[in-house]
């Protein structure tokens, strides 16, 4: 599904994206996604993704990993039966591509820093 990632750019199914994005388990893409607090990721930043019922959410934290989930987010999601996996975006795209073949997977990707 995710063909490539480089700083500020992601190609998904042949389409180029140049802003942060969310990928839903059904393959829908929300582009130009932004968080309420910049580089801090909170559950409210991707509430619609949570409502889609993923088993796992892969978070691409940016090329240098500067976007960070807020403290306690992984535990909060675990309480909902959702696994949170975070990694710099280059690695997160590979994790996402591997998981979508086995689990109901969503993704939140920061494309820059």
Phi and psi in radians as a Rosetta constraint file:
Dihedral C 1 N 2 CA 2 C 2 CIRCULARHARMONIC -1.493 0.35
Dihedral N 2 CA 2 C 2 N 3 CIRCULARHARMONIC 1.998 0.35
Dihedral C 2 N 3 CA 3 C 3 CIRCULARHARMONIC -1.438 0.35
Dihedral N 3 CA 3 C 3 N 4 CIRCULARHARMONIC -0.697 0.35
Dihedral C 3 N 4 CA 4 C 4 CIRCULARHARMONIC -2.777 0.35
Dihedral N 4 CA 4 C 4 N 5 CIRCULARHARMONIC 2.778 0.35
Dihedral C 4 N 5 CA 5 C 5 CIRCULARHARMONIC -2.456 0.35
Dihedral N 5 CA 5 C 5 N 6 CIRCULARHARMONIC 2.372 0.35
Dihedral C 5 N 6 CA 6 C 6 CIRCULARHARMONIC -2.509 0.35
Dihedral N 6 CA 6 C 6 N 7 CIRCULARHARMONIC 2.859 0.35
Dihedral C 6 N 7 CA 7 C 7 CIRCULARHARMONIC -0.819 0.35
Dihedral N 7 CA 7 C 7 N 8 CIRCULARHARMONIC 2.062 0.35
Dihedral C 7 N 8 CA 8 C 8 CIRCULARHARMONIC 1.396 0.35
Dihedral N 8 CA 8 C 8 N 9 CIRCULARHARMONIC 0.114 0.35
Dihedral C 8 N 9 CA 9 C 9 CIRCULARHARMONIC -2.611 0.35
Dihedral N 9 CA 9 C 9 N 10 CIRCULARHARMONIC 2.402 0.35
Dihedral C 9 N 10 CA 10 C 10 CIRCULARHARMONIC -2.408 0.35
Dihedral N 10 CA 10 C 10 N 11 CIRCULARHARMONIC 2.428 0.35
Dihedral C 10 N 11 CA 11 C 11 CIRCULARHARMONIC -1.960 0.35
Dihedral N 11 CA 11 C 11 N 12 CIRCULARHARMONIC 2.165 0.35
Dihedral C 11 N 12 CA 12 C 12 CIRCULARHARMONIC -2.241 0.35
Dihedral N 12 CA 12 C 12 N 13 CIRCULARHARMONIC 2.105 0.35
Dihedral C 12 N 13 CA 13 C 13 CIRCULARHARMONIC 0.856 0.35
Dihedral N 13 CA 13 C 13 N 14 CIRCULARHARMONIC 0.742 0.35
Dihedral C 13 N 14 CA 14 C 14 CIRCULARHARMONIC 1.448 0.35
Dihedral N 14 CA 14 C 14 N 15 CIRCULARHARMONIC -0.089 0.35
Dihedral C 14 N 15 CA 15 C 15 CIRCULARHARMONIC -1.816 0.35
Dihedral N 15 CA 15 C 15 N 16 CIRCULARHARMONIC 2.356 0.35
Dihedral C 15 N 16 CA 16 C 16 CIRCULARHARMONIC -1.551 0.35
Dihedral N 16 CA 16 C 16 N 17 CIRCULARHARMONIC 2.354 0.35
Dihedral C 16 N 17 CA 17 C 17 CIRCULARHARMONIC -2.108 0.35
Dihedral N 17 CA 17 C 17 N 18 CIRCULARHARMONIC 2.426 0.35
Dihedral C 17 N 18 CA 18 C 18 CIRCULARHARMONIC -2.184 0.35
Dihedral N 18 CA 18 C 18 N 19 CIRCULARHARMONIC 0.307 0.35
Dihedral C 18 N 19 CA 19 C 19 CIRCULARHARMONIC -2.464 0.35
Dihedral N 19 CA 19 C 19 N 20 CIRCULARHARMONIC 2.765 0.35
Dihedral C 19 N 20 CA 20 C 20 CIRCULARHARMONIC -0.910 0.35
Dihedral N 20 CA 20 C 20 N 21 CIRCULARHARMONIC 2.629 0.35
Dihedral C 20 N 21 CA 21 C 21 CIRCULARHARMONIC -2.632 0.35
Dihedral N 21 CA 21 C 21 N 22 CIRCULARHARMONIC 2.843 0.35
Dihedral C 21 N 22 CA 22 C 22 CIRCULARHARMONIC -2.100 0.35
Dihedral N 22 CA 22 C 22 N 23 CIRCULARHARMONIC 2.392 0.35
Dihedral C 22 N 23 CA 23 C 23 CIRCULARHARMONIC -1.983 0.35
Dihedral N 23 CA 23 C 23 N 24 CIRCULARHARMONIC 2.193 0.35
Dihedral C 23 N 24 CA 24 C 24 CIRCULARHARMONIC -1.568 0.35
Dihedral N 24 CA 24 C 24 N 25 CIRCULARHARMONIC 2.755 0.35
Dihedral C 24 N 25 CA 25 C 25 CIRCULARHARMONIC -0.990 0.35
Dihedral N 25 CA 25 C 25 N 26 CIRCULARHARMONIC -0.447 0.35
Dihedral C 25 N 26 CA 26 C 26 CIRCULARHARMONIC -1.490 0.35
Dihedral N 26 CA 26 C 26 N 27 CIRCULARHARMONIC 0.057 0.35
Dihedral C 26 N 27 CA 27 C 27 CIRCULARHARMONIC 1.645 0.35
Dihedral N 27 CA 27 C 27 N 28 CIRCULARHARMONIC -0.162 0.35
Dihedral C 27 N 28 CA 28 C 28 CIRCULARHARMONIC -1.116 0.35
Dihedral N 28 CA 28 C 28 N 29 CIRCULARHARMONIC 2.554 0.35
Dihedral C 28 N 29 CA 29 C 29 CIRCULARHARMONIC -2.159 0.35
Dihedral N 29 CA 29 C 29 N 30 CIRCULARHARMONIC 2.250 0.35
Dihedral C 29 N 30 CA 30 C 30 CIRCULARHARMONIC -1.815 0.35
Dihedral N 30 CA 30 C 30 N 31 CIRCULARHARMONIC 1.909 0.35
Dihedral C 30 N 31 CA 31 C 31 CIRCULARHARMONIC -1.685 0.35
Dihedral N 31 CA 31 C 31 N 32 CIRCULARHARMONIC 2.989 0.35
Dihedral C 31 N 32 CA 32 C 32 CIRCULARHARMONIC 0.984 0.35
Dihedral N 32 CA 32 C 32 N 33 CIRCULARHARMONIC 0.687 0.35
Dihedral C 32 N 33 CA 33 C 33 CIRCULARHARMONIC -1.377 0.35
Dihedral N 33 CA 33 C 33 N 34 CIRCULARHARMONIC 2.447 0.35
Dihedral C 33 N 34 CA 34 C 34 CIRCULARHARMONIC -2.481 0.35
Dihedral N 34 CA 34 C 34 N 35 CIRCULARHARMONIC 2.684 0.35
Dihedral C 34 N 35 CA 35 C 35 CIRCULARHARMONIC -1.709 0.35
Dihedral N 35 CA 35 C 35 N 36 CIRCULARHARMONIC 2.707 0.35
Dihedral C 35 N 36 CA 36 C 36 CIRCULARHARMONIC -1.105 0.35
Dihedral N 36 CA 36 C 36 N 37 CIRCULARHARMONIC -0.574 0.35
Dihedral C 36 N 37 CA 37 C 37 CIRCULARHARMONIC -2.108 0.35
Dihedral N 37 CA 37 C 37 N 38 CIRCULARHARMONIC 0.819 0.35
Dihedral C 37 N 38 CA 38 C 38 CIRCULARHARMONIC 1.030 0.35
Dihedral N 38 CA 38 C 38 N 39 CIRCULARHARMONIC -1.803 0.35
Dihedral C 38 N 39 CA 39 C 39 CIRCULARHARMONIC -1.622 0.35
Dihedral N 39 CA 39 C 39 N 40 CIRCULARHARMONIC 0.196 0.35
Dihedral C 39 N 40 CA 40 C 40 CIRCULARHARMONIC -1.873 0.35
Dihedral N 40 CA 40 C 40 N 41 CIRCULARHARMONIC 2.270 0.35
Dihedral C 40 N 41 CA 41 C 41 CIRCULARHARMONIC -1.791 0.35
Dihedral N 41 CA 41 C 41 N 42 CIRCULARHARMONIC 2.130 0.35
Dihedral C 41 N 42 CA 42 C 42 CIRCULARHARMONIC -2.112 0.35
Dihedral N 42 CA 42 C 42 N 43 CIRCULARHARMONIC 2.787 0.35
Dihedral C 42 N 43 CA 43 C 43 CIRCULARHARMONIC -1.003 0.35
Dihedral N 43 CA 43 C 43 N 44 CIRCULARHARMONIC -0.619 0.35
Dihedral C 43 N 44 CA 44 C 44 CIRCULARHARMONIC -1.126 0.35
Dihedral N 44 CA 44 C 44 N 45 CIRCULARHARMONIC -0.342 0.35
Dihedral C 44 N 45 CA 45 C 45 CIRCULARHARMONIC -1.282 0.35
Dihedral N 45 CA 45 C 45 N 46 CIRCULARHARMONIC -0.300 0.35
Dihedral C 45 N 46 CA 46 C 46 CIRCULARHARMONIC -2.464 0.35
Dihedral N 46 CA 46 C 46 N 47 CIRCULARHARMONIC 0.710 0.35
Dihedral C 46 N 47 CA 47 C 47 CIRCULARHARMONIC -1.002 0.35
Dihedral N 47 CA 47 C 47 N 48 CIRCULARHARMONIC -0.712 0.35
Dihedral C 47 N 48 CA 48 C 48 CIRCULARHARMONIC -1.111 0.35
Dihedral N 48 CA 48 C 48 N 49 CIRCULARHARMONIC -0.608 0.35
Dihedral C 48 N 49 CA 49 C 49 CIRCULARHARMONIC -1.143 0.35
Dihedral N 49 CA 49 C 49 N 50 CIRCULARHARMONIC -0.730 0.35
Dihedral C 49 N 50 CA 50 C 50 CIRCULARHARMONIC -1.058 0.35
Dihedral N 50 CA 50 C 50 N 51 CIRCULARHARMONIC -0.697 0.35
Dihedral C 50 N 51 CA 51 C 51 CIRCULARHARMONIC -1.138 0.35
Dihedral N 51 CA 51 C 51 N 52 CIRCULARHARMONIC -0.373 0.35
Dihedral C 51 N 52 CA 52 C 52 CIRCULARHARMONIC -1.345 0.35
Dihedral N 52 CA 52 C 52 N 53 CIRCULARHARMONIC -0.113 0.35
Dihedral C 52 N 53 CA 53 C 53 CIRCULARHARMONIC 1.274 0.35
Dihedral N 53 CA 53 C 53 N 54 CIRCULARHARMONIC 0.765 0.35
Dihedral C 53 N 54 CA 54 C 54 CIRCULARHARMONIC -1.243 0.35
Dihedral N 54 CA 54 C 54 N 55 CIRCULARHARMONIC 2.676 0.35
Dihedral C 54 N 55 CA 55 C 55 CIRCULARHARMONIC -1.473 0.35
Dihedral N 55 CA 55 C 55 N 56 CIRCULARHARMONIC -0.529 0.35
Dihedral C 55 N 56 CA 56 C 56 CIRCULARHARMONIC -2.505 0.35
Dihedral N 56 CA 56 C 56 N 57 CIRCULARHARMONIC 2.518 0.35
Dihedral C 56 N 57 CA 57 C 57 CIRCULARHARMONIC -2.129 0.35
Dihedral N 57 CA 57 C 57 N 58 CIRCULARHARMONIC 2.156 0.35
Dihedral C 57 N 58 CA 58 C 58 CIRCULARHARMONIC -1.713 0.35
Dihedral N 58 CA 58 C 58 N 59 CIRCULARHARMONIC 2.211 0.35
Dihedral C 58 N 59 CA 59 C 59 CIRCULARHARMONIC -1.934 0.35
Dihedral N 59 CA 59 C 59 N 60 CIRCULARHARMONIC 2.078 0.35
Dihedral C 59 N 60 CA 60 C 60 CIRCULARHARMONIC -1.566 0.35
Dihedral N 60 CA 60 C 60 N 61 CIRCULARHARMONIC 1.975 0.35
Dihedral C 60 N 61 CA 61 C 61 CIRCULARHARMONIC -1.524 0.35
Dihedral N 61 CA 61 C 61 N 62 CIRCULARHARMONIC 0.161 0.35
Dihedral C 61 N 62 CA 62 C 62 CIRCULARHARMONIC 1.818 0.35
Dihedral N 62 CA 62 C 62 N 63 CIRCULARHARMONIC 2.981 0.35
Dihedral C 62 N 63 CA 63 C 63 CIRCULARHARMONIC -1.128 0.35
Dihedral N 63 CA 63 C 63 N 64 CIRCULARHARMONIC -0.613 0.35
Dihedral C 63 N 64 CA 64 C 64 CIRCULARHARMONIC -1.822 0.35
Dihedral N 64 CA 64 C 64 N 65 CIRCULARHARMONIC 0.064 0.35
Dihedral C 64 N 65 CA 65 C 65 CIRCULARHARMONIC 1.294 0.35
Dihedral N 65 CA 65 C 65 N 66 CIRCULARHARMONIC 0.520 0.35
Dihedral C 65 N 66 CA 66 C 66 CIRCULARHARMONIC -1.382 0.35
Dihedral N 66 CA 66 C 66 N 67 CIRCULARHARMONIC -0.418 0.35
Dihedral C 66 N 67 CA 67 C 67 CIRCULARHARMONIC -1.388 0.35
Dihedral N 67 CA 67 C 67 N 68 CIRCULARHARMONIC 2.186 0.35
Dihedral C 67 N 68 CA 68 C 68 CIRCULARHARMONIC -2.173 0.35
Dihedral N 68 CA 68 C 68 N 69 CIRCULARHARMONIC 2.372 0.35
Dihedral C 68 N 69 CA 69 C 69 CIRCULARHARMONIC -1.102 0.35
Dihedral N 69 CA 69 C 69 N 70 CIRCULARHARMONIC 2.474 0.35
Dihedral C 69 N 70 CA 70 C 70 CIRCULARHARMONIC -1.136 0.35
Dihedral N 70 CA 70 C 70 N 71 CIRCULARHARMONIC 2.694 0.35
Dihedral C 70 N 71 CA 71 C 71 CIRCULARHARMONIC -0.995 0.35
Dihedral N 71 CA 71 C 71 N 72 CIRCULARHARMONIC 2.288 0.35
Dihedral C 71 N 72 CA 72 C 72 CIRCULARHARMONIC 1.563 0.35
Dihedral N 72 CA 72 C 72 N 73 CIRCULARHARMONIC -0.080 0.35
Dihedral C 72 N 73 CA 73 C 73 CIRCULARHARMONIC -1.118 0.35
Dihedral N 73 CA 73 C 73 N 74 CIRCULARHARMONIC -0.762 0.35
Dihedral C 73 N 74 CA 74 C 74 CIRCULARHARMONIC -1.038 0.35
Dihedral N 74 CA 74 C 74 N 75 CIRCULARHARMONIC -0.734 0.35
Dihedral C 74 N 75 CA 75 C 75 CIRCULARHARMONIC -1.163 0.35
Dihedral N 75 CA 75 C 75 N 76 CIRCULARHARMONIC -0.699 0.35
Dihedral C 75 N 76 CA 76 C 76 CIRCULARHARMONIC -1.058 0.35
Dihedral N 76 CA 76 C 76 N 77 CIRCULARHARMONIC -0.794 0.35
Dihedral C 76 N 77 CA 77 C 77 CIRCULARHARMONIC -1.201 0.35
Dihedral N 77 CA 77 C 77 N 78 CIRCULARHARMONIC -0.665 0.35
Dihedral C 77 N 78 CA 78 C 78 CIRCULARHARMONIC -1.036 0.35
Dihedral N 78 CA 78 C 78 N 79 CIRCULARHARMONIC -0.644 0.35
Dihedral C 78 N 79 CA 79 C 79 CIRCULARHARMONIC -1.106 0.35
Dihedral N 79 CA 79 C 79 N 80 CIRCULARHARMONIC -0.367 0.35
Dihedral C 79 N 80 CA 80 C 80 CIRCULARHARMONIC -1.676 0.35
Dihedral N 80 CA 80 C 80 N 81 CIRCULARHARMONIC 0.038 0.35
Dihedral C 80 N 81 CA 81 C 81 CIRCULARHARMONIC 1.418 0.35
Dihedral N 81 CA 81 C 81 N 82 CIRCULARHARMONIC 0.380 0.35
Dihedral C 81 N 82 CA 82 C 82 CIRCULARHARMONIC -2.008 0.35
Dihedral N 82 CA 82 C 82 N 83 CIRCULARHARMONIC 2.213 0.35
Dihedral C 82 N 83 CA 83 C 83 CIRCULARHARMONIC -1.472 0.35
Dihedral N 83 CA 83 C 83 N 84 CIRCULARHARMONIC 2.366 0.35
Dihedral C 83 N 84 CA 84 C 84 CIRCULARHARMONIC -1.911 0.35
Dihedral N 84 CA 84 C 84 N 85 CIRCULARHARMONIC 2.189 0.35
Dihedral C 84 N 85 CA 85 C 85 CIRCULARHARMONIC -2.115 0.35
Dihedral N 85 CA 85 C 85 N 86 CIRCULARHARMONIC 2.166 0.35
Dihedral C 85 N 86 CA 86 C 86 CIRCULARHARMONIC -2.109 0.35
Dihedral N 86 CA 86 C 86 N 87 CIRCULARHARMONIC 2.489 0.35
Dihedral C 86 N 87 CA 87 C 87 CIRCULARHARMONIC -2.881 0.35
Dihedral N 87 CA 87 C 87 N 88 CIRCULARHARMONIC 2.717 0.35
Dihedral C 87 N 88 CA 88 C 88 CIRCULARHARMONIC -0.904 0.35
Dihedral N 88 CA 88 C 88 N 89 CIRCULARHARMONIC 2.573 0.35
Dihedral C 88 N 89 CA 89 C 89 CIRCULARHARMONIC -0.982 0.35
Dihedral N 89 CA 89 C 89 N 90 CIRCULARHARMONIC -0.662 0.35
Dihedral C 89 N 90 CA 90 C 90 CIRCULARHARMONIC -1.030 0.35
Dihedral N 90 CA 90 C 90 N 91 CIRCULARHARMONIC -0.721 0.35
Dihedral C 90 N 91 CA 91 C 91 CIRCULARHARMONIC -1.394 0.35
Dihedral N 91 CA 91 C 91 N 92 CIRCULARHARMONIC -0.639 0.35
Dihedral C 91 N 92 CA 92 C 92 CIRCULARHARMONIC -1.056 0.35
Dihedral N 92 CA 92 C 92 N 93 CIRCULARHARMONIC -0.629 0.35
Dihedral C 92 N 93 CA 93 C 93 CIRCULARHARMONIC -1.096 0.35
Dihedral N 93 CA 93 C 93 N 94 CIRCULARHARMONIC -0.664 0.35
Dihedral C 93 N 94 CA 94 C 94 CIRCULARHARMONIC -1.200 0.35
Dihedral N 94 CA 94 C 94 N 95 CIRCULARHARMONIC -0.719 0.35
Dihedral C 94 N 95 CA 95 C 95 CIRCULARHARMONIC -1.076 0.35
Dihedral N 95 CA 95 C 95 N 96 CIRCULARHARMONIC -0.805 0.35
Dihedral C 95 N 96 CA 96 C 96 CIRCULARHARMONIC -1.011 0.35
Dihedral N 96 CA 96 C 96 N 97 CIRCULARHARMONIC -0.868 0.35
Dihedral C 96 N 97 CA 97 C 97 CIRCULARHARMONIC -1.052 0.35
Dihedral N 97 CA 97 C 97 N 98 CIRCULARHARMONIC -0.620 0.35
Dihedral C 97 N 98 CA 98 C 98 CIRCULARHARMONIC -1.265 0.35
Dihedral N 98 CA 98 C 98 N 99 CIRCULARHARMONIC -0.722 0.35
Dihedral C 98 N 99 CA 99 C 99 CIRCULARHARMONIC -1.280 0.35
Dihedral N 99 CA 99 C 99 N 100 CIRCULARHARMONIC -0.535 0.35
Dihedral C 99 N 100 CA 100 C 100 CIRCULARHARMONIC -1.109 0.35
Dihedral N 100 CA 100 C 100 N 101 CIRCULARHARMONIC -0.298 0.35
Dihedral C 100 N 101 CA 101 C 101 CIRCULARHARMONIC -1.427 0.35
Dihedral N 101 CA 101 C 101 N 102 CIRCULARHARMONIC -0.239 0.35
Dihedral C 101 N 102 CA 102 C 102 CIRCULARHARMONIC -2.136 0.35
Dihedral N 102 CA 102 C 102 N 103 CIRCULARHARMONIC -0.439 0.35
Dihedral C 102 N 103 CA 103 C 103 CIRCULARHARMONIC -2.410 0.35
Dihedral N 103 CA 103 C 103 N 104 CIRCULARHARMONIC 2.792 0.35
Dihedral C 103 N 104 CA 104 C 104 CIRCULARHARMONIC -1.286 0.35
Dihedral N 104 CA 104 C 104 N 105 CIRCULARHARMONIC 1.777 0.35
Dihedral C 104 N 105 CA 105 C 105 CIRCULARHARMONIC -2.040 0.35
Dihedral N 105 CA 105 C 105 N 106 CIRCULARHARMONIC 2.378 0.35
Dihedral C 105 N 106 CA 106 C 106 CIRCULARHARMONIC -2.077 0.35
Dihedral N 106 CA 106 C 106 N 107 CIRCULARHARMONIC 2.852 0.35
Dihedral C 106 N 107 CA 107 C 107 CIRCULARHARMONIC -2.537 0.35
Dihedral N 107 CA 107 C 107 N 108 CIRCULARHARMONIC 2.538 0.35
Dihedral C 107 N 108 CA 108 C 108 CIRCULARHARMONIC -2.164 0.35
Dihedral N 108 CA 108 C 108 N 109 CIRCULARHARMONIC 2.130 0.35
Dihedral C 108 N 109 CA 109 C 109 CIRCULARHARMONIC -2.207 0.35
Dihedral N 109 CA 109 C 109 N 110 CIRCULARHARMONIC 2.116 0.35
Dihedral C 109 N 110 CA 110 C 110 CIRCULARHARMONIC -1.575 0.35
Dihedral N 110 CA 110 C 110 N 111 CIRCULARHARMONIC 2.165 0.35
Dihedral C 110 N 111 CA 111 C 111 CIRCULARHARMONIC -1.665 0.35
Dihedral N 111 CA 111 C 111 N 112 CIRCULARHARMONIC -0.211 0.35
Dihedral C 111 N 112 CA 112 C 112 CIRCULARHARMONIC -1.895 0.35
Dihedral N 112 CA 112 C 112 N 113 CIRCULARHARMONIC -2.275 0.35
